[in-house]
Amino acid sequence: MNKKILYKAILILFLILIFTTTAQMKIYAAKGSASASIGTTKLEVGKTTKLTVTATNCFIGYEITSSNPNIVSVSSSKDEFDTEYEKTDSRSYTVTAKQAGSATITVKSYTASGYDEGKFSLSKTFTITVTAPSSGGTTTEKPNNNNNTSSKSSDATLKSITVGGKTYSKPSTSITAPNASSDTSSIKISAAVNNSKAKVSGTGTKDLKTGTNKFTLKVTAENGNTKTYTITVVRLAEESEEPNLPDEEKPDVNQLKLTSLQIEGAELSPDFKDDVFEYSTYIFDSTEVKINAVANDPEAKVEITGNTNLVDGENIVVIKLTKGETSVEYKVKVNKMQLEPLEETQDSNIEEEPKTSKIAELWNRYGLIMIVYSTILISTGVAIGFGITNYKNSDKTKKEKPISKHSKVDFKKEDK
């Protein structure tokens, strides 16, 4: 065997071994990462945008919270998922603007680990600014052919409405004032605009008849846009008798309800609906739950009891809405589960189980390659040993031939 060819073959096999070993080491260096993004941080009331969480080479669990769900809400409060090796996955959630103001959306991981078993964290905040719709409700665009209104304000909203001495801040377009006594013959209505160049009509002192009285305020913006607000006042009959009202105008107890009910870090079962009054959920190792409850009437009082000093097992939390003599109750059955006896076992599984599963997975994927590499190494060693032995034998043969020839010559000379 040619010595140079042998050395070249050994060098090529050695380089192949180094290259494949380096590629194999990358398996153990697959670090995990995660990020969060949002479509826009400026919304109008009623509009939505998408919040996206993206993860690579990892398992991640995280919570999504809103600093003020009354202004901005998110479709989910908690989620987790596992990506494949060297793969990227993402989840999207709907962010909804409910009323004007600002709120902060926070995405924070409670567990995150990559394929290299390294821990990392995700913490991202987005401040969402919500504005009133440029044209919504009963707002209409009033044409004006004489003036250029592009630079004029379109704000036709009210900052407050005062009815009989009671002030409603950031009022809705429909307000029901407290009932007036039978001896109240008139009531004063006033309003304040958000934009100083807007004008309001319909204010002043209004006569009250026995029964239901409805009054309309019309707001005209600087550019001609208009918006109307309706105020309802019921004047009671004499001797506190209920006025003889049509059925559709009688107060409805069921009108007092929740528009939103959320428990931080837990899910309601069934999903929230304003006409469902009993729910259940479960928590782990916590003595208190934070509840966000929003009534459909801003004047209603929301009272939450039973959400602190929770004990193991079943706890009943009551959310009570009260306005005047009307009250409505929602109940949540909170099941507190004790995990202390399982913590040690669970922790050991978290650290040991991934190692076993990943080693098994790597062996299933790359075991054959490792056998091939081992075969190459053994074959290389055998080839080197065979080449060296062959080379020595060849060299020995070359040295022995002249000696044999010389001996024959001497032998012939002795015969003569």
C-alpha atoms as one frame of an Amber mdcrd trajectory, in Angstrom:
protein
   0.000   0.000   0.000   1.326   3.442  -0.917   2.258   5.335   2.227   1.015
   8.742   0.949  -2.376   7.325  -0.041  -2.728   5.746   3.390  -2.011   9.037
   5.160  -4.499  10.909   2.957  -7.236   8.363   3.716  -6.575   8.647   7.440
  -6.698  12.459   7.259 -10.003  12.453   5.367 -11.596  10.079   7.899 -10.317
  12.233  10.754 -11.832  15.419   9.252 -15.154  13.671   8.692 -15.160  12.553
  12.316 -14.486  16.093  13.598 -17.226  17.590  11.393 -19.901  15.089  12.423
 -18.946  15.311  16.100 -19.300  19.115  15.968 -22.716  18.782  14.328 -23.724
  16.273  16.991 -22.736  18.703  19.771 -25.192  21.275  18.436 -28.003  19.045
  19.655 -27.030  19.815  23.236 -26.729  23.563  22.568 -30.259  24.286  21.308
 -31.165  27.233  23.501 -34.788  28.298  23.937 -36.204  31.774  23.401 -39.575
  33.520  23.423 -41.002  36.940  22.558 -44.320  38.815  22.528 -45.667  41.377
  20.064 -48.890  43.305  19.483 -50.527  44.636  16.343 -51.087  48.184  17.607
 -51.105  50.082  20.891 -53.750  52.618  19.783 -57.370  51.512  19.548 -60.826
  53.007  19.336 -63.610  51.787  21.601 -64.997  48.533  20.209 -61.924  47.779
  18.087 -59.566  44.797  18.526 -55.965  43.868  17.820 -53.849  40.725  18.032
 -51.320  39.883  20.777 -48.855  37.176  19.656 -46.477  35.048  21.750 -43.712
  33.310  19.771 -41.399  30.582  21.141 -38.458  28.585  19.738 -36.808  25.387
  21.042 -38.593  25.460  24.383 -41.502  24.726  26.658 -43.117  27.887  28.052
 -46.028  28.737  30.325 -47.173  32.342  30.797 -49.892  34.663  32.067 -51.520
  37.579  30.243 -53.028  40.312  32.417 -54.622  43.717  31.914 -54.094  46.485
  34.439 -57.677  47.619  33.797 -60.010  45.047  32.141 -62.742  47.698  32.040
 -60.667  49.579  29.447 -58.807  46.754  27.663 -59.517  43.022  27.939 -57.650
  39.958  26.624 -59.278  36.749  25.352 -57.078  34.527  27.559 -55.366  34.965
  30.926 -53.076  31.893  30.982 -51.551  29.543  28.406 -48.600  27.228  27.718
 -47.193  25.214  24.819 -44.182  23.115  23.771 -42.342  23.618  20.470 -40.503
  20.894  18.572 -36.710  20.806  18.425 -35.353  23.618  16.223 -38.936  24.706
  15.514 -40.796  27.953  16.156 -44.439  28.142  17.210 -46.756  31.010  18.144
 -50.130  31.702  19.763 -52.398  34.723  19.159 -54.919  36.376  21.487 -57.564
  39.053  20.935 -57.197  42.401  22.714 -60.474  44.362  22.889 -60.880  48.076
  23.640 -63.933  48.645  25.853 -63.843  52.282  26.884 -61.658  55.361  26.539
 -58.521  55.482  28.665 -55.258  53.571  28.911 -54.280  50.161  30.283 -51.166
  48.001  30.347 -51.120  44.459  28.959 -48.428  42.274  30.591 -47.126  38.954
  29.268 -45.007  37.169  31.892 -43.735  33.584  31.952 -43.976  31.436  35.079
 -41.900  28.644  33.515 -39.658  28.527  30.438 -36.851  26.107  29.502 -35.002
  25.297  26.275 -33.823  22.011  24.802 -30.432  22.663  26.422 -32.325  22.521
  29.756 -31.420  26.152  30.355 -33.998  28.339  32.075 -35.032  31.749  30.731
 -37.924  34.170  31.203 -40.345  36.252  29.164 -41.615  39.589  30.469 -43.195
  42.098  28.101 -45.600  45.006  28.638 -47.701  46.996  26.178 -49.469  50.248
  27.074 -52.733  50.473  25.114 -54.355  53.870  24.538 -58.096  53.730  23.834
 -59.959  56.665  22.333 -63.649  57.272  21.740 -64.824  56.287  18.250 -64.534
  59.076  15.725 -68.047  58.314  14.518 -70.118  55.926  16.615 -73.445  55.521
  18.410 -75.840  58.128  17.077 -73.072  60.327  15.725 -73.704  61.463  12.164
 -71.686  63.511   9.776 -73.344  66.809   9.000 -72.369  68.125   5.572 -70.981
  71.608   5.354 -70.312  72.834   1.850 -69.253  76.329   2.850 -66.434  75.618
   5.300 -63.452  73.285   5.302 -64.034  71.019   8.347 -60.985  68.781   7.951
 -59.084  70.710  10.626 -62.061  71.131  12.987 -62.791  68.925  15.990 -65.208
  66.030  15.553 -65.624  65.475  19.307 -69.335  65.453  20.120 -69.074  63.720
  23.503 -70.022  64.942  26.968 -67.692  65.070  29.941 -70.586  64.898  32.417
 -74.354  65.182  32.811 -76.064  66.489  35.956 -79.690  65.476  36.617 -81.389
  66.927  39.675 -78.071  67.533  41.423 -76.628  64.064  40.645 -73.596  64.125
  38.301 -72.684  61.312  35.879 -69.047  61.433  34.732 -68.143  60.008  31.299
 -71.830  59.252  30.733 -73.238  56.650  28.366 -75.762  57.680  25.720 -78.619
  56.353  27.871 -79.019  57.371  31.529 -81.732  56.363  33.994 -81.892  58.844
  36.878 -83.240  57.971  40.366 -86.993  58.128  40.731 -88.440  61.519  41.604
 -90.974  61.831  44.411 -94.608  62.556  43.685 -94.242  66.162  44.861 -91.351
  66.893  42.456 -92.841  68.773  39.533 -89.609  69.689  37.696 -85.960  68.754
  37.434 -82.851  70.601  36.228 -80.549  69.044  33.614 -77.099  70.417  32.738
 -74.108  69.045  30.817 -70.389  69.721  30.225 -68.684  68.985  26.883 -65.252
  67.423  26.359 -64.395  69.934  23.633 -64.969  73.590  24.384 -66.114  74.293
  20.805 -68.940  71.741  20.949 -72.489  72.931  21.720 -75.266  71.265  23.725
 -79.025  71.719  23.343 -81.809  70.269  25.506 -80.511  71.335  28.923 -82.410
  73.422  31.463 -85.332  72.944  33.865 -87.766  70.267  32.712 -91.344  69.632
  33.866 -92.098  66.164  35.206 -95.335  64.296  34.743 -96.332  61.273  36.818
 -94.727  58.203  35.286 -91.840  58.014  32.819 -90.245  61.185  31.474 -87.612
  61.099  28.707 -85.380  63.993  27.740 -82.843  64.256  24.908 -79.602  66.191
  24.834 -78.056  66.919  21.432 -74.310  67.653  21.176 -72.962  69.328  18.016
 -69.198  69.164  17.403 -67.171  71.951  15.803 -67.160  70.172  12.424 -70.909
  69.489  12.532 -70.954  65.944  13.909 -73.840  65.295  16.308 -74.498  62.887
  19.141 -77.602  62.406  21.300 -77.950  61.399  24.952 -81.252  60.126  26.412
 -82.196  60.741  30.057 -85.056  58.845  31.734 -86.666  60.094  34.959 -89.645
  58.394  36.656 -91.906  60.550  38.822 -93.728  58.437  41.399 -97.458  58.697
  41.964 -98.890  60.050  45.169 -98.558  57.939  48.340 -95.496  56.227  46.768
 -97.733  54.203  44.488 -96.032  52.820  41.419 -97.197  54.695  38.337 -99.338
  52.858  35.856 -96.675  52.284  33.218 -96.756  50.159  30.092 -94.994  46.827
  30.571 -92.107  47.836  28.347 -91.436  50.933  30.503 -91.560  49.247  33.935
 -88.185  48.817  35.648 -86.704  45.359  34.902 -84.648  43.755  37.678 -82.834
  41.605  35.136 -81.383  44.718  33.512 -78.881  44.851  36.392 -76.151  42.343
  35.498 -72.438  41.840  34.957 -70.837  42.494  31.586 -67.483  40.977  32.590
 -66.305  38.521  35.269 -62.670  37.404  35.475 -60.579  35.617  38.113 -56.859
  36.296  37.844 -54.881  33.094  37.249 -57.963  30.856  36.974 -60.624  29.868
  34.439 -64.378  29.963  34.984 -66.564  26.969  34.227 -68.779  27.434  32.300
 -67.535  30.424  30.287 -68.952  33.725  31.490 -72.388  34.821  30.280 -74.336
  37.686  31.809 -77.407  35.475  32.327 -75.489  32.652  34.055 -75.245  33.284
  37.796 -73.285  30.270  39.143 -69.737  29.210  38.207 -66.909  27.058  39.520
 -63.112  27.161  39.346 -60.039  25.783  41.137 -56.826  27.227  42.527 -53.613
  25.893  44.095 -51.990  26.991  47.381 -53.522  30.457  47.603 -55.622  32.042
  50.321 -57.061  34.785  48.126 -58.360  35.278  44.583 -58.525  38.583  42.738
 -61.808  39.115  40.925 -62.576  41.725  38.264 -66.324  42.280  37.960 -67.906
  45.000  35.817 -71.600  45.918  36.026 -73.633  47.086  33.037 -74.771  50.106
  35.059 -71.954  52.428  36.232 -74.145  53.535  39.130 -74.501  49.998  40.499
 -72.495  49.007  43.567 -70.345  45.878  43.157 -69.567  44.034  46.404 -67.364
  40.888  46.519 -67.297  38.637  49.588 -65.663  35.301  50.348 -62.607  35.780
  48.136 -60.115  36.009  51.036 -58.976  33.584  53.750 -59.726  30.624  51.498
 -59.540  27.140  53.033 -58.732  23.785  51.455 -61.719  22.395  49.610 -64.817
  24.305  48.574 -65.224  28.086  49.052 -68.166  30.222  47.908 -67.461  33.705
  46.539 -70.437  36.049  46.094 -70.471  39.037  43.714 -73.449  41.220  44.593
 -74.734  44.090  42.437 -76.907  46.677  44.124 -78.717  49.741  42.842 -81.409
  51.243  44.984 -83.657  48.408  46.126 -82.585  46.121  43.277 -79.863  43.529
  43.813 -78.441  40.621  41.809 -75.983  37.951  42.987 -73.423  35.893  41.071
 -71.760  32.946  42.848 -68.405  31.288  42.154 -67.490  27.958  43.765 -63.715
  28.119  44.323 -62.094  24.729  44.967 -58.718  25.124  46.653 -56.407  22.159
  46.072 -53.452  21.333  48.351 -50.280  20.398  46.467 -47.703  20.393  49.308
 -47.305  16.559  49.466 -46.690  16.488  45.714 -44.195  19.332  45.454 -41.055
  17.224  46.048 -42.107  14.513  43.603 -43.212  17.048  41.040 -39.934  18.975
  41.309 -37.908  15.807  40.855 -39.935  14.956  37.768 -39.340  18.400  36.359
 -35.569  17.984  36.622 -35.131  14.262  35.923 -37.868  13.375  33.461 -36.791
  15.806  30.687 -33.239  14.396  30.851 -34.453  10.825  30.384 -36.883  11.707
  27.608 -34.351  13.848  25.721 -31.614  11.209  25.907 -34.071   8.607  24.620
 -35.182  10.965  21.866 -31.572  11.712  20.852 -30.736   8.021  20.827 -33.754
   7.279  18.624 -32.727  10.020  16.201 -28.962   9.723  16.207 -28.157   6.259
  17.621 -27.575   4.821  14.145 -25.241   7.705  13.276 -23.226   7.102  16.450
 -22.861   3.407  15.544 -21.649   4.416  12.076 -19.113   6.804  13.609 -17.867
   4.078  15.937 -17.524   1.715  12.977 -15.523   4.362  11.090 -13.185   4.787
  14.063 -12.624   1.047  14.425 -12.122   0.651  10.680  -9.659   3.532  10.667
  -7.651   1.908  13.480  -7.609  -1.438  11.694  -6.567   0.234   8.407  -3.751
   2.095  10.148  -2.505  -1.081  11.838  -2.704  -3.079   8.626  -0.902  -0.333
   6.684   1.935  -0.119   9.188   2.374  -3.906   9.268   2.297  -4.156   5.487
   4.790  -1.340   5.185   7.255  -3.039   7.587   6.973  -6.378   5.788   7.622
  -4.717   2.440  10.672  -2.892   3.761  12.069  -6.081   5.280  11.719  -7.961
   1.991  13.653  -5.287   0.110  16.531  -5.478   2.581  16.793  -9.290   2.505
  17.080  -9.685  -1.286  20.696  -8.314  -1.710  21.919 -10.458   1.189  20.537
 -13.609  -0.419  22.155 -12.768  -3.770  25.516 -12.110  -2.159  25.437 -15.454
  -0.366  24.986 -17.329  -3.604  28.030 -15.667  -5.139  30.202 -16.608  -2.192
  28.944 -20.181  -2.276  29.903 -20.594  -5.948  33.389 -19.237  -5.305  33.979
 -21.813  -2.567  32.966 -24.679  -4.870  35.563 -23.708  -7.418
